[in-house]
Amino acid sequence: MGLTTPKELYVGLWCEQTIKAISIDTVNQEGYVVRLAEGFHYKDFASAVAKWVRNNHVTTEQHWMFADVIANGLQKSAGGKHGKS
């Protein structure tokens, strides 16, 4: 699909000490996600994924969930619905 994905910072067994020792650029990175390596069902998401974000990473006054949707231009709009247009 030609997508640029984030680089993997660490692959291995969970070790809190190792994870805390990973250096990230908090000027340019919001944080990181930790997840199970194997696939999982959506119902297990809460126990399979965790996220850490830097202090003060939110720089807007309005939460993204309540902001207007801005089209990214990847697909023509179909009246606001997802799917083929």
C-alpha positions as CSV (number, residue, x, y, z in Angstrom):
1,M,0.0,0.0,0.0
2,G,3.0,2.3,0.1
3,L,2.5,3.3,3.8
4,T,5.4,4.4,6.0
5,T,5.1,2.7,9.3
6,P,6.9,3.5,12.6
7,K,10.1,1.7,13.3
8,E,10.3,-1.0,15.8
9,L,12.1,0.1,18.9
10,Y,12.4,-3.3,20.5
11,V,11.3,-6.9,19.7
12,G,11.6,-9.4,22.5
13,L,10.2,-10.7,25.8
14,W,8.6,-8.0,28.1
15,C,11.2,-6.5,30.4
16,E,10.2,-3.3,32.0
17,Q,13.9,-2.3,32.7
18,T,14.7,-2.8,29.0
19,I,11.7,-0.8,27.8
20,K,12.5,2.1,30.2
21,A,16.1,2.2,28.9
22,I,15.0,2.7,25.3
23,S,15.8,6.3,24.2
24,I,13.2,8.1,22.2
25,D,13.2,11.6,20.8
26,T,10.4,13.2,22.7
27,V,10.6,16.4,20.7
28,N,9.5,14.5,17.6
29,Q,7.9,11.4,19.0
30,E,4.6,11.4,21.0
31,G,5.4,8.1,22.6
32,Y,5.3,4.4,21.8
33,V,2.9,1.4,21.8
34,V,3.6,-2.0,23.3
35,R,1.7,-4.9,21.9
36,L,1.7,-8.7,21.8
37,A,3.7,-10.0,18.8
38,E,1.0,-12.5,17.8
39,G,-2.3,-11.5,16.4
40,F,-5.3,-11.1,18.7
41,H,-9.0,-10.6,18.5
42,Y,-10.4,-7.0,19.0
43,K,-12.2,-8.2,22.2
44,D,-8.7,-8.8,23.7
45,F,-7.3,-5.3,22.7
46,A,-7.3,-3.9,26.2
47,S,-5.1,-6.7,27.5
48,A,-2.9,-7.0,24.4
49,V,-1.9,-3.3,23.8
50,A,-0.5,-0.5,26.0
51,K,0.6,3.0,25.1
52,W,3.0,5.5,26.7
53,V,2.9,9.2,25.7
54,R,5.2,12.0,26.7
55,N,4.1,14.7,29.2
56,N,2.1,17.5,27.5
57,H,1.9,15.7,24.2
58,V,-1.5,17.2,23.5
59,T,-1.0,20.7,22.0
60,T,-4.6,21.4,20.9
61,E,-7.4,22.8,23.0
62,Q,-10.0,20.5,21.6
63,H,-9.9,16.7,21.8
64,W,-9.6,15.1,18.4
65,M,-12.8,13.1,18.9
66,F,-14.8,16.4,19.0
67,A,-13.0,18.2,16.2
68,D,-14.2,18.4,12.6
69,V,-13.0,15.6,10.3
70,I,-10.5,16.8,7.8
71,A,-10.2,14.6,4.8
72,N,-6.7,13.3,4.1
73,G,-7.3,13.1,0.3
74,L,-6.5,9.4,0.1
75,Q,-10.0,8.5,-1.1
76,K,-12.8,10.6,-2.6
77,S,-15.6,11.3,-0.1
78,A,-18.7,9.2,-0.4
79,G,-21.0,11.5,1.6
80,G,-18.9,11.0,4.8
81,K,-19.2,7.2,4.6
82,H,-16.3,4.8,4.5
83,G,-15.9,2.4,1.6
84,K,-15.5,2.7,-2.1
85,S,-16.6,5.9,-3.8
